[in-house]
Amino acid sequence: MVVQEYLENAAARLPAKTALICGDKRLTYQQVNDSANQFTAALVHMGIRRQDRVVIFLKNSPEAVISLYGILKAGAIFIILHPQLKAAKLNYILKDSGARFLIADASKSQVIAHAIADAHDLKHIIWIDDDNSATAASSIPRVYHHSWSQVLSDAALSSDFIQKAIDVDLAAIIYTSGSTGYPKGVMSAHYNMVSAIQSITQYLENVEEDVILNVLPLSFDYGLYQILMAFSVGATVILEKSFGYPQRVIQILVKEKVTGFPIVPTIAAILLRMETVWNDDFSLLRYISSTGAPFPVPHIRGFRQRLPHVKIYSMYGLTECKRVSYVPPDQIDMRPESVGIPMPNVEVLVVNENGQELDQSQTGELVVRGSNVMQGYWNDLSETAKAFRPGRYRGETLLYTGDLFRKDTDGYLHFVARKDDLIKTGGERVSPKEIENALIELQGVVEVAVIGVPDEILGQAIKVFILANDTDITEQSILRYCRENMELFMVPKFVELRDFLPKLESGKIDKKRLTQLP
């Protein structure tokens, strides 16, 4: 099984069913598949080779979805990047991946012009904005330029385009933040992605009647997989550009009779602050899911109180294996602080520094087994060797997540900290997550982030950033609460109230930027 077969099967079985809604555009499965076929034919005509890398530099749009399936049908590898990416990072990824093709909106021509100066592998740019594509092309020499509308309407292109992939071929490279300051390209083979799709749709109980509202960027694997999973069962996806206008998103959710709503904790915090939202009719909403960071317990309780009929899926995963675990909805009230049990076809171990499995309730590094474990990092053998290590059985690769966990007596997983996030203060090792969990329980606190900052005496001092919606929350009240509820060595030395906390595109709080802000 390869990823594009899900679309082809759905188009054969449900040709007239709406596959994708984006703004005022509604595309059936037949239309998406036919357009992907035409795009593949164009790529082959341009000289694409099997396993060539193609960068999709677009906002959430039908063109982005059609592109990724057209690339897969050509036997090539897609790379979806956030449309707000700056020239320096785009330049790095183009050179690192050796991409030969770039699909972009003409509004990004200035960024692209700066980014491709020494990206010598790039040969073709396909422009989405036809009205401005000629102007964009004129500012960028050396490469061939193509218009999206012309590509999709050229009847002269041969339909004999199929370049068959097999399931061990790479399907995608997903770039994620790296500890060195440069993005790391996670290599996903078809069978890795198919395994993840099958496991996640199994426990979410996805069916073709589902209508899934996706406000997450396709450059974030959580957003990308909403398309892949929906198409695997013949469901409908509503693709929004962002969660920038929450009230509009809620209107769409109600109007389109949405059954599945994937979010991240930041979106949850915004929704729970919007008191007027809960007067709308959410009777058809079947589930809400959250991943990217452990789902704060107050958020879980807030949704359970307001939407008692809706299943809440609190999940844990990382790009290197897509997803690891989930809390079964019938356990969410009893275990809201857990990130659950391994998803189907996945096994996890909690190990010490020597790789030996630990007993229950002991803290160690989480290791993941399964066919969802990706292939490693593109062009980075040293980082691959650290995270992806040989297993106990022939041909097996284990993923060392870099996350500290413990298992409780029932086998449920509990996130403790990132190994490299632990704060070493005054001889003690402190988990930022433990402090964050305690502070998010304080009424009026909306978001919280904890970091370690250099300190001549302690080595590292604990600093807390707070976003609050209550004027009674002050630096002094936070410190008083910490002294009353935490061990002395966990009480922060610094507390800072902010009007916003910077975010990564995944929705997680960007702690690196917090350390750089004045």
C-alpha positions in Angstrom: 0.0 0.0 0.0 1.2 3.5 -0.9 -0.3 6.8 0.3 -1.8 7.9 -2.9 -3.8 4.7 -3.3 -6.2 6.0 -0.6 -7.2 8.9 -2.8 -7.5 6.6 -5.9 -9.6 4.1 -4.0 -11.9 6.9 -2.6 -12.3 8.4 -6.1 -13.3 5.0 -7.5 -15.7 4.2 -4.7 -17.1 7.7 -4.0 -16.4 9.8 -7.1 -19.1 12.4 -6.5 -18.6 12.8 -2.8 -17.1 16.1 -1.5 -13.6 15.4 -0.5 -12.3 18.9 0.2 -13.9 22.3 1.2 -11.7 25.3 1.2 -13.4 28.7 1.3 -16.0 28.8 -1.4 -14.3 25.8 -3.3 -15.7 22.3 -3.0 -13.9 19.5 -4.7 -15.2 15.9 -5.1 -12.9 12.9 -4.8 -13.0 12.5 -8.6 -12.0 16.2 -9.1 -9.1 15.9 -6.7 -7.9 12.7 -8.2 -8.2 13.9 -11.8 -6.3 17.2 -11.0 -3.6 15.2 -9.2 -3.3 13.0 -12.3 -3.0 16.0 -14.5 -0.4 17.6 -12.2 1.6 14.3 -12.3 1.6 14.3 -16.1 3.0 17.9 -16.0 5.7 17.0 -13.6 6.7 14.0 -15.8 6.7 16.2 -18.8 9.1 18.6 -17.0 11.4 15.7 -16.3 10.8 14.7 -12.7 12.5 11.6 -11.6 11.5 9.0 -9.1 12.4 10.1 -5.6 13.1 13.7 -6.6 12.2 16.2 -3.9 9.4 18.8 -4.5 8.8 21.7 -2.2 5.3 22.9 -1.6 5.5 26.5 -0.3 1.8 27.3 -0.1 -0.9 28.3 2.5 -3.6 25.7 3.2 -5.3 25.4 -0.1 -6.7 22.9 -2.7 -3.5 23.5 -4.7 -1.4 22.3 -1.8 -3.5 19.1 -1.5 -3.5 18.4 -5.3 0.2 19.0 -5.4 1.1 16.5 -2.7 -0.9 13.7 -4.3 0.4 14.6 -7.8 4.0 14.4 -6.5 3.4 11.0 -4.9 1.8 9.7 -8.1 5.1 10.7 -9.9 7.0 8.5 -7.5 8.6 11.6 -5.9 8.9 13.1 -2.4 6.9 16.1 -1.1 8.1 18.7 1.3 5.5 21.1 2.7 6.7 24.3 4.2 4.9 26.9 6.2 4.0 29.9 3.9 5.5 32.4 6.4 9.0 30.8 6.2 11.8 33.3 5.8 14.3 33.3 3.0 17.3 32.0 5.1 15.4 28.9 6.3 13.9 28.3 2.8 17.4 28.6 1.4 18.7 26.0 3.9 15.9 23.5 3.1 16.2 23.9 -0.6 19.9 23.2 -0.5 19.7 20.5 2.2 16.9 18.6 0.3 18.3 19.1 -3.1 14.8 20.0 -4.3 14.4 20.3 -8.1 10.8 21.7 -8.1 9.1 24.4 -6.1 5.4 25.2 -6.0 4.7 28.6 -4.7 2.3 31.6 -4.7 3.6 34.6 -6.7 3.3 36.8 -3.6 6.3 34.9 -2.3 8.5 35.8 -5.2 10.7 38.2 -3.3 11.4 35.6 -0.5 12.1 33.0 -3.2 14.4 35.3 -5.1 16.6 35.7 -2.0 16.4 32.0 -1.1 17.4 30.3 -4.4 20.6 32.2 -5.1 22.8 29.3 -4.4 20.2 26.5 -4.4 21.6 25.1 -7.7 19.5 21.9 -7.7 16.3 23.9 -8.1 15.2 23.8 -11.8 11.5 24.5 -11.9 9.0 26.9 -10.2 5.3 26.4 -10.6 3.4 29.6 -9.7 -0.1 29.4 -8.3 -1.2 33.0 -8.7 -1.6 33.2 -12.4 -2.3 37.0 -12.5 1.1 37.8 -11.1 3.2 34.7 -12.1 4.8 36.5 -15.1 6.0 39.3 -12.9 7.3 36.9 -10.3 9.1 34.9 -13.0 10.8 38.0 -14.4 12.5 38.6 -11.1 14.0 35.1 -10.8 16.4 34.0 -13.6 18.0 30.6 -14.1 15.0 28.4 -13.5 12.0 27.3 -15.7 8.7 29.0 -14.8 5.2 27.4 -15.1 1.7 28.6 -14.5 -0.6 26.4 -12.4 -3.7 26.9 -14.5 -1.7 26.1 -17.7 -0.3 23.0 -16.1 -3.8 21.8 -15.2 -5.4 22.6 -18.5 -2.8 21.4 -21.0 -4.7 18.6 -22.8 -1.5 17.7 -24.8 0.2 16.2 -21.8 0.3 12.4 -22.0 -1.6 10.4 -19.4 1.0 7.7 -19.5 2.8 9.2 -16.5 2.7 6.6 -13.7 6.1 6.1 -12.0 5.3 3.4 -9.6 6.5 3.7 -6.0 6.6 0.8 -3.5 6.0 1.1 0.2 9.6 1.4 1.2 10.2 4.4 -1.0 10.2 7.8 0.7 7.0 9.7 0.4 7.7 12.9 2.4 10.4 14.8 4.2 8.9 16.8 7.1 11.3 19.5 8.4 11.2 20.1 12.2 13.1 22.2 14.6 16.6 20.9 15.4 18.7 21.2 18.5 21.6 22.6 16.4 19.5 25.6 15.2 19.0 24.1 11.8 15.8 22.2 10.8 16.0 18.5 10.6 14.3 16.6 7.7 12.3 13.6 9.0 12.2 11.0 6.2 8.8 9.2 5.9 8.5 6.1 3.8 5.1 5.2 2.4 4.7 2.2 4.8 5.5 4.5 7.8 2.7 6.9 6.8 0.3 4.1 6.0 0.9 2.5 9.4 0.3 5.8 11.2 -2.9 6.5 9.2 -4.3 3.0 9.9 -3.6 3.1 13.6 -4.9 6.6 14.2 -8.1 6.3 12.2 -8.7 3.0 14.0 -8.8 4.5 17.5 -10.5 7.7 16.4 -13.1 5.5 14.7 -13.0 7.6 11.5 -15.6 6.7 8.9 -16.6 8.2 5.5 -19.5 10.1 7.2 -17.0 12.2 9.1 -16.5 15.9 8.4 -13.2 17.0 9.8 -12.3 20.7 10.3 -8.6 21.4 9.9 -7.3 24.8 10.9 -3.7 23.6 11.4 -1.0 24.2 8.7 -0.2 21.3 6.4 3.5 22.0 7.1 2.7 20.6 10.6 2.3 16.9 10.4 -0.8 17.0 12.6 -2.4 19.2 10.0 -1.1 17.2 7.1 -2.4 13.9 8.4 -6.0 15.3 8.7 -6.0 15.2 4.9 -4.3 11.8 4.6 -6.5 10.1 7.2 -9.8 11.6 5.9 -9.0 10.5 2.4 -8.2 7.0 3.6 -11.8 6.5 4.8 -13.6 8.7 2.2 -14.4 11.5 4.7 -14.7 15.2 4.0 -12.1 17.7 5.1 -12.7 21.4 5.6 -9.4 23.1 5.1 -9.1 26.5 6.8 -6.0 28.7 6.4 -5.6 29.2 10.2 -7.5 29.7 13.5 -6.9 33.5 13.1 -10.7 34.2 13.2 -12.1 31.9 15.9 -15.7 33.0 15.6 -15.7 32.3 11.8 -14.2 28.8 12.5 -17.0 28.1 15.0 -19.6 29.2 12.4 -18.1 26.8 9.9 -18.1 24.0 12.4 -21.8 24.4 13.0 -22.9 25.1 9.4 -20.9 22.2 7.9 -22.0 19.8 10.6 -18.4 19.0 11.6 -17.8 15.7 13.5 -14.1 15.9 14.1 -12.1 18.9 15.3 -8.3 18.5 15.8 -6.7 21.3 17.9 -3.6 22.1 19.9 -3.6 23.4 23.5 -3.3 27.0 22.4 -6.5 26.8 20.4 -8.2 25.1 23.4 -7.2 28.0 25.6 -8.7 30.5 23.1 -12.0 28.6 22.8 -12.5 28.2 26.5 -12.2 31.9 27.0 -14.9 32.6 24.4 -18.0 32.4 26.6 -20.5 33.1 23.7 -19.3 30.2 21.7 -21.1 27.6 23.8 -24.5 28.9 22.8 -24.0 27.3 19.4 -25.2 23.9 18.4 -22.4 21.3 18.7 -24.7 18.3 18.7 -23.1 16.6 15.7 -19.5 17.1 16.9 -18.2 13.6 17.8 -14.6 14.2 18.9 -12.0 16.8 19.7 -8.3 15.7 19.5 -5.2 17.4 20.8 -1.5 16.6 20.4 1.7 18.6 20.0 2.0 19.0 23.7 0.3 17.3 26.7 -3.3 18.5 26.9 -3.5 20.6 30.1 -6.0 19.1 32.6 -8.0 22.3 33.0 -8.6 22.4 29.2 -9.8 18.8 29.3 -12.1 19.6 32.2 -13.4 22.7 30.4 -14.4 20.8 27.3 -15.9 17.9 29.3 -18.1 20.4 31.2 -19.2 22.3 28.1 -19.4 19.4 25.7 -20.2 16.3 27.7 -21.3 14.3 24.6 -18.0 14.9 22.7 -15.2 12.4 22.9 -11.9 14.0 24.0 -8.7 12.4 22.6 -5.6 13.6 24.5 -2.6 12.3 22.5 1.1 12.3 22.4 3.4 12.1 19.4 6.4 13.5 17.6 7.3 14.0 14.0 9.8 11.1 14.0 6.9 8.5 14.4 3.9 10.7 13.9 1.9 9.4 16.9 2.7 7.3 20.0 -0.3 7.2 22.4 -3.8 8.3 23.2 -6.1 8.3 26.2 -9.3 6.3 25.4 -12.2 8.7 25.8 -13.8 6.5 28.4 -10.7 7.0 30.6 -10.2 10.8 30.1 -12.1 11.8 33.3 -10.2 9.3 35.4 -6.7 9.9 33.8 -6.7 13.5 32.5 -3.0 14.0 33.4 -1.9 10.9 31.3 -1.1 10.8 27.6 -2.5 7.3 27.5 -1.6 3.9 26.1 0.3 3.0 22.9 -1.9 3.3 19.8 -2.6 0.1 17.8 0.5 -1.6 16.3 2.9 0.4 18.5 4.9 -0.7 21.5 6.7 1.6 24.0 9.5 1.1 26.5 10.7 3.3 29.3 14.5 2.8 29.6 17.4 4.1 31.6 20.6 5.6 30.2 21.9 2.0 29.4 18.8 1.2 27.4 17.5 -1.2 30.1 13.7 -1.3 30.6 12.6 0.3 33.8 9.9 -0.8 36.3 6.6 0.9 36.5 6.6 4.4 38.1 10.3 4.8 37.3 11.3 7.8 35.1 13.3 7.2 32.0 13.5 7.9 28.2 10.6 6.8 26.1 11.5 4.4 23.3 9.0 3.6 20.5 8.7 0.4 18.4 6.6 0.1 15.3 6.3 0.5 11.6 5.3 4.1 12.1 8.9 4.9 13.2 10.3 6.9 10.4 13.6 6.4 8.4 15.8 9.0 10.1 17.0 12.5 9.3 17.8 13.5 5.8 21.5 14.3 5.3 22.2 13.9 9.0 23.8 10.6 9.9 25.0 11.8 13.3 21.6 12.9 14.6 20.0 9.9 13.0 22.3 7.6 14.9 21.3 9.3 18.2 17.6 9.0 17.7 17.1 5.9 15.5 18.9 2.9 16.9 18.9 -0.8 16.1 16.4 -2.8 18.1 16.5 -6.3 19.6 15.1 -8.1 16.6 16.3 -8.4 13.0 15.8 -5.3 10.9 14.1 -3.4 13.7 14.7 0.3 14.4 13.9 1.9 17.8 13.1 5.6 18.2 14.7 7.2 21.2 12.4 10.1 21.7 14.4 12.3 24.0 11.4 12.6 26.3 11.3 11.5 29.9 8.2 9.4 30.9 7.0 7.0 33.5 4.3 4.3 33.3 1.8 3.9 36.1 0.6 0.6 37.5 -2.0 0.3 34.7 0.5 0.9 31.9 -0.6 4.5 31.2 2.1 6.9 30.1 2.9 10.1 31.9 5.0 12.8 30.3 7.7 14.2 32.7 10.0 16.4 30.6 12.2 16.7 27.6 15.6 15.4 28.5 17.2 18.6 27.4 14.4 20.7 29.0 15.3 19.7 32.6 16.4 22.6 34.7 19.4 22.0 36.9 19.1 24.4 39.8 21.0 24.4 43.1 21.9 20.7 42.6 18.3 19.7 41.9 16.8 18.5 38.5 13.5 20.2 37.9 10.9 19.4 35.2 9.4 22.6 33.7 6.3 20.6 32.8 5.7 19.9 36.5 5.7 23.6 37.3 3.6 24.4 34.3 1.0 21.7 35.3 0.7 23.2 38.7 0.4 26.8 37.5 -2.2 26.1 34.8 -4.5 25.0 37.6 -4.5 28.5 39.0 -7.7 30.3 38.1 -7.0 33.1 35.7 -3.9 31.6 34.2 -4.4 30.9 30.5 -0.9 29.8 29.3 2.3 29.2 31.1 5.9 28.5 30.1 8.9 27.7 32.3 12.5 27.9 31.3 15.9 27.9 33.0 18.1 31.0 32.8 21.8 31.3 33.7 22.4 32.1 37.4 25.8 32.5 39.0 24.8 30.8 42.2 22.2 28.2 41.2 23.6 27.3 37.8 20.2 27.8 36.4 17.3 29.8 37.9 13.7 29.0 37.2 11.8 31.7 35.2 8.0 31.6 34.6 6.1 33.4 31.8 2.4 33.8 32.4 -0.5 34.8 30.1 -3.5 35.6 32.3 -7.1 36.9 31.8 -7.5 38.0 35.4 -6.2 41.3 36.8 -5.8 39.7 40.2 -2.9 37.6 38.8 0.3 39.4 39.7 3.9 38.4 40.0 3.5 38.3 43.8 0.4 36.1 43.7 2.1 33.7 41.4 5.1 33.4 43.7 2.8 33.1 46.7 0.9 30.2 45.0 4.2 28.5 44.2 5.5 28.7 47.7 2.3 27.3 49.0 2.1 24.4 46.5 5.6 23.5 45.5 8.9 22.3 47.1 11.2 25.2 47.8 13.7 24.3 45.0 10.8 24.4 42.4 9.7 28.0 43.3 10.7 30.3 40.4 13.1 33.1 41.0 11.6 35.2 38.2 7.9 35.6 37.1 7.0 37.7 34.1 3.4 38.5 32.9 3.0 38.9 29.2 0.2 39.8 26.8 1.2 36.9 24.5 3.6 34.0 24.4 5.3 33.3 21.0 4.3 30.1 19.2 5.8 27.7 16.8 3.8 26.8 13.7 2.7 23.6 15.5 1.0 25.8 18.2 3.5 24.9 20.9 5.0 27.8 22.9 8.3 28.8 21.4 10.6 28.6 24.4 13.7 29.5 22.4 12.1 32.8 21.4 11.1 33.4 25.1 14.8 33.3 26.1 15.6 35.9 23.4 12.8 38.4 24.1 13.7 41.5 26.1 
